[in-house]
């Protein structure tokens, strides 16, 4: 009869426990938190880019927040993003960021002058902010995922 030797299965047992821990991890919550973080970053960028003028347009980015209403209008972007509703369509998590101020689209994309003789260029505060965040999103999500998986696979 042949001798095959001995095997130490302790590492496989540890790996099995880590895989069980991963299976129990709340990916839904992770995805929602990632979406909220990206929304907070987008809001921070777009608010910073929005012209101040009388301040109405800039404040409009957070005008629909429940958290802001409860705190008398004194919330930061992170708190506001945490209060946002997330919709999940298939595998896509979506947060809608709007500015309900009636002239926001004119500032964003441009408009004719009052006498219709000229054109005022748009500021593209949302468009530029979206493009910036899109370029950074994969790096942000990679770090967030590494931290999440580190919590699952980190210790024994």
QUINORNOR-V322502 format. One record per residue. N is the residue number from 1. SS is DSSP state (2 for helix, 1 for strand, 0 for the rest). BURIAL is I if it has 16 or more other C-alpha atoms within 10 Angstrom, else O. Layout:
n=(N | N)
ss=(SS | SS)
burial=(BURIAL | BURIAL)
This chain:
n=(1 | 2 | 3 | 4 | 5 | 6 | 7 | 8 | 9 | 10 | 11 | 12 | 13 | 14 | 15 | 16 | 17 | 18 | 19 | 20 | 21 | 22 | 23 | 24 | 25 | 26 | 27 | 28 | 29 | 30 | 31 | 32 | 33 | 34 | 35 | 36 | 37 | 38 | 39 | 40 | 41 | 42 | 43 | 44 | 45 | 46 | 47 | 48 | 49 | 50 | 51 | 52 | 53 | 54 | 55 | 56 | 57 | 58 | 59 | 60 | 61 | 62 | 63 | 64 | 65 | 66 | 67 | 68 | 69 | 70 | 71 | 72 | 73 | 74 | 75 | 76 | 77 | 78 | 79 | 80 | 81 | 82 | 83 | 84 | 85 | 86 | 87 | 88 | 89 | 90 | 91 | 92 | 93 | 94 | 95 | 96 | 97 | 98 | 99 | 100 | 101 | 102 | 103 | 104 | 105 | 106 | 107 | 108 | 109 | 110 | 111 | 112 | 113 | 114 | 115 | 116 | 117 | 118 | 119 | 120 | 121 | 122 | 123 | 124 | 125 | 126 | 127 | 128 | 129 | 130 | 131 | 132 | 133 | 134 | 135 | 136 | 137 | 138 | 139 | 140 | 141 | 142 | 143 | 144 | 145 | 146 | 147 | 148 | 149 | 150 | 151 | 152 | 153 | 154 | 155 | 156)
ss=(0 | 0 | 0 | 0 | 0 | 0 | 0 | 0 | 0 | 2 | 2 | 2 | 2 | 2 | 2 | 2 | 2 | 2 | 2 | 2 | 2 | 2 | 2 | 2 | 0 | 0 | 2 | 2 | 2 | 2 | 2 | 2 | 2 | 2 | 2 | 2 | 2 | 2 | 2 | 2 | 2 | 2 | 2 | 2 | 2 | 2 | 2 | 2 | 2 | 0 | 0 | 0 | 0 | 0 | 0 | 2 | 2 | 2 | 2 | 2 | 0 | 0 | 0 | 0 | 0 | 2 | 2 | 2 | 2 | 2 | 0 | 0 | 0 | 0 | 0 | 0 | 2 | 2 | 2 | 2 | 2 | 2 | 0 | 0 | 0 | 0 | 1 | 1 | 1 | 0 | 0 | 1 | 1 | 1 | 0 | 0 | 0 | 0 | 0 | 0 | 0 | 0 | 0 | 2 | 2 | 2 | 2 | 2 | 2 | 1 | 1 | 1 | 0 | 0 | 0 | 0 | 0 | 0 | 1 | 1 | 1 | 0 | 0 | 0 | 2 | 2 | 2 | 2 | 2 | 2 | 2 | 2 | 2 | 2 | 2 | 2 | 2 | 2 | 2 | 2 | 2 | 2 | 2 | 2 | 2 | 2 | 2 | 2 | 2 | 2 | 2 | 2 | 2 | 0 | 0 | 0)
burial=(O | O | O | O | O | O | O | O | O | O | O | O | O | O | O | O | O | I | O | O | O | I | O | O | O | O | O | O | O | O | I | I | I | I | I | I | I | I | I | I | I | I | I | I | I | I | I | O | I | I | O | O | O | O | O | O | I | I | O | I | I | I | I | O | I | O | I | I | O | O | O | O | O | O | O | O | I | I | O | I | I | I | O | I | O | I | O | O | O | O | O | O | O | O | I | O | I | O | I | O | O | O | O | I | I | O | I | I | O | O | I | O | O | O | O | O | O | O | O | O | O | O | I | I | I | I | O | O | I | I | O | O | I | O | O | O | O | O | O | O | I | O | O | I | O | O | O | I | O | O | O | I | I | O | O | O)
